[in-house]
Amino acid sequence: IREMYRQVGGAVIEDEQMTRGVIIRHLVLPGLSKDSVALLEWCAANLPAGTRYSIMAQYTPTPAVAGHPALGRRLTAFEYDRVADAAVRLGLKGYLQDRESAGTGHIPAFDGTGVLPAQSGAPRKPGF
């Protein structure tokens, strides 16, 4: 990540679109919020101030992992809030995804038949 940043620099936003640079997109996974917080702490300590982040809550389990103890479930509000709160505490800049984006009917079924059924979730503020 440091090498990518060295080569292209931070995010450049023009007309509400990123035209070049690095943005760190991080998908928070169920059962791993402590790891996500540790990653954000590393980023805050090792990347330039002003680096942009996109903290994603869209993880949706597929039928193939339905029985898996961690990956067979959606992210909880507590898990996502823990990571989002850490981003704010660390003074990071970027975007927070609504938890409801997980299972909104736009997730492919990965078997060619269509999309997985929609699931509801609590909304989250769009930025931090």
C-alpha positions, 0 to 999 in steps of 0.5 A: 500500500505504501508503494502504491501511495508513493507511485500515485499519491492520495486520492484526487477528487474532481467533480465528485469523482476520484480521478486518480490516487489511492483509496483504501477499501476495506470489507469488514468481515464477521468475527474479525472486527478486531483485525479490522481495527488493527489494520486501521491503526496500522494505516493511521501510523504508516500512511500519509494523513489525508489518505481516504478510506472506504469502510464496507459493510456489504459482506453477504454470506453465500449458500456455500458458507452457510454452515461456517461458524464465522462466514455463514452470517452477516456482520453485526451492528456492533462489529461494524460500529466498532470499526467505524468508531475506530476510523473516527477515533483515528481521525481517518477520512473517507466513507462508511457504507450503510449496513443495509447494503449487505443483501440488498438484492444486488448480490449474485447467487454465484450459480447463474440463477439470479440474486440472493434474497434481500436482507435488512440492516441498520443504516449507517452515516455515509461519511466520517 
